Amino acid sequence: MARITGVILCGAALIAPLGGVLAQVPKIDGYDGYRFGMTIEEATKVKTGLSYVSCDFKDVVGCIQYPVTVSAFPAQVSVQFKGATPRVVQIVVSFDSLREPNKNPCRAISKEVFRLMAAKYGDAPLVKKGTATWASPNGGAVEMSSLCLDEATGMNVIVYRPSASL
């Protein structure tokens, strides 16, 4: 655990604020056509050929999962559902540099994805323990965590979450 904590703290240097631009998106309400609060039926209509399945996330009843490419880097999207009537509660986009670190180096992904996030959400996120958080004044937040063990190996994770308006 000590090694991971050190990695997270080192990751903060990779995602330090660039300046002072405010959020450029009035509300963060989902990702890639999926919106917070959607039912399974609504969500399965967003993209053809995808289905609702069980998944290995804590406190989640199921997911819709699919691969994407973000700026030439492969990632996995997990649209997560929770509740008695399952609804979209968060969306996770993960970049895995553990299997092929030389092909998709962790810190290169961190820098590029942070650049894209800053361009969309503003370049002054709250940065704490290796996680950059952009919160929208009208609700919703997105967090980026850089969990690189070294230049090449690790994970980068983006989490889209609903929130109350500020």
C-alpha positions as semicolon CSV with decimal commas, in nm:
position;residue;x (nm);y (nm);z (nm)
1;M;0,000;0,000;0,000
2;A;0,284;0,243;0,071
3;R;0,407;0,209;-0,286
4;I;0,067;0,295;-0,433
5;T;0,031;0,599;-0,204
6;G;0,369;0,726;-0,319
7;V;0,269;0,674;-0,680
8;I;-0,051;0,869;-0,633
9;L;0,135;1,160;-0,475
10;C;0,389;1,159;-0,759
11;G;0,101;1,161;-1,007
12;A;-0,007;1,501;-0,877
13;A;0,290;1,658;-1,055
14;L;0,158;1,525;-1,384
15;I;-0,181;1,684;-1,340
16;A;-0,095;2,018;-1,183
17;P;-0,305;2,322;-1,277
18;L;-0,200;2,509;-1,591
19;G;-0,352;2,850;-1,532
20;G;-0,692;2,984;-1,445
21;V;-0,962;2,909;-1,703
22;L;-1,303;2,834;-1,551
23;A;-1,501;2,525;-1,651
24;Q;-1,609;2,547;-2,014
25;V;-1,893;2,296;-1,982
26;P;-2,204;2,430;-1,804
27;K;-2,311;2,088;-1,673
28;I;-2,143;1,746;-1,660
29;D;-2,431;1,505;-1,709
30;G;-2,263;1,194;-1,852
31;Y;-2,026;1,073;-2,120
32;D;-2,049;0,959;-2,483
33;G;-2,429;0,978;-2,502
34;Y;-2,488;0,810;-2,164
35;R;-2,657;1,036;-1,907
36;F;-2,682;1,002;-1,530
37;G;-3,017;0,858;-1,425
38;M;-3,082;0,663;-1,747
39;T;-3,255;0,329;-1,706
40;I;-3,108;0,012;-1,856
41;E;-3,363;0,031;-2,137
42;E;-3,267;0,391;-2,221
43;A;-2,894;0,323;-2,197
44;T;-2,897;0,014;-2,420
45;K;-3,038;0,233;-2,699
46;V;-2,743;0,476;-2,694
47;K;-2,508;0,244;-2,887
48;T;-2,613;-0,058;-3,090
49;G;-2,470;-0,398;-3,011
50;L;-2,393;-0,330;-2,645
51;S;-2,572;-0,500;-2,359
52;Y;-2,613;-0,473;-1,985
53;V;-2,394;-0,725;-1,799
54;S;-2,272;-0,794;-1,447
55;C;-1,938;-0,632;-1,364
56;D;-1,675;-0,636;-1,090
57;F;-1,724;-0,290;-0,939
58;K;-1,818;-0,247;-0,572
59;D;-2,179;-0,141;-0,502
60;V;-2,275;-0,164;-0,871
61;V;-2,552;-0,395;-0,995
62;G;-2,436;-0,402;-1,359
63;C;-2,259;-0,223;-1,642
64;I;-2,250;-0,154;-2,011
65;Q;-1,886;-0,188;-2,115
66;Y;-1,713;-0,111;-2,444
67;P;-1,372;-0,013;-2,582
68;V;-1,291;0,339;-2,704
69;T;-0,986;0,518;-2,837
70;V;-0,895;0,855;-2,687
71;S;-0,626;1,041;-2,879
72;A;-0,477;0,713;-3,011
73;F;-0,483;0,546;-2,667
74;P;-0,713;0,247;-2,607
75;A;-0,949;0,266;-2,311
76;Q;-1,243;0,079;-2,159
77;V;-1,571;0,255;-2,076
78;S;-1,786;0,115;-1,794
79;V;-2,131;0,271;-1,766
80;Q;-2,229;0,173;-1,412
81;F;-2,580;0,108;-1,278
82;K;-2,706;0,101;-0,922
83;G;-3,042;0,076;-0,742
84;A;-3,354;-0,138;-0,721
85;T;-3,453;0,007;-1,056
86;P;-3,100;0,023;-1,201
87;R;-2,998;0,365;-1,330
88;V;-2,668;0,511;-1,453
89;V;-2,482;0,639;-1,147
90;Q;-2,133;0,693;-1,286
91;I;-1,919;0,631;-1,591
92;V;-1,558;0,515;-1,570
93;V;-1,305;0,541;-1,853
94;S;-0,989;0,342;-1,777
95;F;-0,657;0,333;-1,958
96;D;-0,463;0,018;-1,869
97;S;-0,086;0,041;-1,912
98;L;-0,020;-0,275;-1,714
99;R;-0,053;-0,527;-1,999
100;E;0,133;-0,342;-2,274
101;P;0,329;-0,062;-2,104
102;N;0,570;-0,003;-2,391
103;K;0,288;0,031;-2,641
104;N;0,077;0,266;-2,425
105;P;0,303;0,432;-2,164
106;C;0,116;0,542;-1,852
107;R;0,268;0,890;-1,811
108;A;0,227;0,972;-2,182
109;I;-0,142;0,886;-2,147
110;S;-0,165;1,098;-1,828
111;K;-0,022;1,405;-1,999
112;E;-0,235;1,374;-2,313
113;V;-0,561;1,295;-2,136
114;F;-0,506;1,578;-1,886
115;R;-0,444;1,815;-2,178
116;L;-0,775;1,708;-2,338
117;M;-0,963;1,736;-2,008
118;A;-0,821;2,085;-1,939
119;A;-0,921;2,199;-2,288
120;K;-1,279;2,084;-2,229
121;Y;-1,336;2,150;-1,858
122;G;-1,085;2,425;-1,779
123;D;-0,723;2,425;-1,675
124;A;-0,769;2,487;-1,302
125;P;-0,907;2,166;-1,150
126;L;-0,885;2,090;-0,781
127;V;-0,580;1,863;-0,747
128;K;-0,550;1,641;-0,441
129;K;-0,339;1,324;-0,398
130;G;-0,291;1,260;-0,770
131;T;-0,654;1,323;-0,864
132;A;-0,771;1,625;-1,062
133;T;-1,139;1,713;-1,017
134;W;-1,346;1,942;-1,235
135;A;-1,686;2,028;-1,081
136;S;-1,951;2,206;-1,283
137;P;-2,148;2,490;-1,122
138;N;-2,471;2,339;-1,260
139;G;-2,403;1,983;-1,143
140;G;-2,178;1,693;-1,222
141;A;-1,808;1,634;-1,181
142;V;-1,529;1,452;-1,356
143;E;-1,215;1,319;-1,189
144;M;-0,890;1,203;-1,344
145;S;-0,653;0,985;-1,143
146;S;-0,303;0,903;-1,260
147;L;-0,184;0,580;-1,097
148;C;0,147;0,532;-1,278
149;L;0,403;0,306;-1,112
150;D;0,674;0,437;-1,346
151;E;0,695;0,605;-1,692
152;A;0,537;0,309;-1,870
153;T;0,334;0,102;-1,624
154;G;0,012;0,183;-1,441
155;M;-0,345;0,302;-1,489
156;N;-0,520;0,625;-1,569
157;V;-0,885;0,649;-1,469
158;I;-1,151;0,909;-1,548
159;V;-1,475;0,902;-1,346
160;Y;-1,785;1,099;-1,447
161;R;-2,028;1,148;-1,154
162;P;-2,349;1,339;-1,092
163;S;-2,356;1,596;-0,814
164;A;-2,581;1,865;-0,679
165;S;-2,546;2,214;-0,828
166;L;-2,291;2,437;-0,654
